[in-house]
Structures are given as structure tokens and as C-alpha cells.
Amino acid sequence: MGQPVIAAHPQYHLEGDDNRVLSKKKLDELVRQVTGGGEGPAGESLTPEVEEAMLQLADDFLDNVVTSACKLAKLRESSTLEIRDIQSILERNYNIRIPGYASDEVRTVRKFQPAPGWTQKMNAVQSAKVMNGKTDD
């Protein structure tokens, strides 16, 4: 009974529309930023169907990343989700690198080492191309 009590962190509550990761207002702002459009009827906007699809896509993406990162943390036998878990999933599954966070793993680029049989075949093909049409008559 002499063990310290670990305080539970308060649950995070989304403040977006319908408990979504991305609010419609923020999505609108992103669309204007990307298209360079202004506000109002002259500016570009998304149709309600496309807007809903984009919001659902953002929710699904985040759900997939967090679920995969939690599985990775569980494989590490950790009960805490760390930034490196999320970073690893983003880099490996989606080829997204987060600037400012150095990856712990060292990237090694291996040089292509062809098999000797393949090299012989390629040399034979090259010599056949060179010798093609150059026969002694």
C-alpha cells in the first residue's frame, strides 16, 4: 500500500464540429490558403459532399496512425505512446517526415549488388548488341 499513486491525465476533448479532428472552419481556411482564394462568394470553396469526405479522411488518417502507433508501443512493451512511435509510423507507412524531430534510426542506403549470374547475362546482352551486324564474311 506504500506505492505512489500515478495521476491520470485528463482526457482530451475535441472542440471541432461533431467531435472531428479537423473543424469545417479550419478546413475552409486550409482550402483558401492552398488555392489563394479569398472569403465570400468569389473565393473557392468545397461542396458539402467533398467537405464531408475530407473531414472523414482526416479522421480515418488520424485513427489509423494512432492505432498503428499504439500497436508499436505495445510491441515495445510500453504502456506509454511516445512521439517516436507516431514518427516511425508516419515515416514507414506514409513517407511523412516531421521536421525538427530527428529519427533515432540510422538510415543506411545499400548499394545494389547484382548476382554474378545476372552480371554475366547482362554482359552477354551488351556484347551481343555491340557485335550485332559486325560479322566477318
C-alpha positions, 0 to 999 in steps of 0.5 A: 500500500506504500506505492505512489499513486500515478495521476491520470491525465485528463482526457482530451476533448475535441472542440471541432464540429461533431467531435472531428479532428479537423473543424469545417472552419479550419478546413475552409481556411486550409482550402483558401490558403492552398488555392489563394482564394479569398472569403465570400462568394468569389473565393473557392470553396468545397461542396458539402459532399467533398467537405464531408469526405475530407473531414472523414479522411482526416479522421480515418488518417488520424485513427489509423496512425494512432492505432498503428502507433499504439500497436508499436508501443505495445510491441515495445512493451510500453504502456506509454505512446511516445512521439517516436512511435507516431514518427516511425509510423508516419515515416514507414507507412506514409513517407511523412517526415516531421521536421525538427524531430530527428529519427533515432534510426540510422538510415543506411542506403545499400548499394545494389549488388547484382548476382554474378549470374545476372552480371554475366547475362547482362554482359552477354546482352551488351556484347551481343548488341555491340557485335550485332551486324559486325560479322566477318564474311 
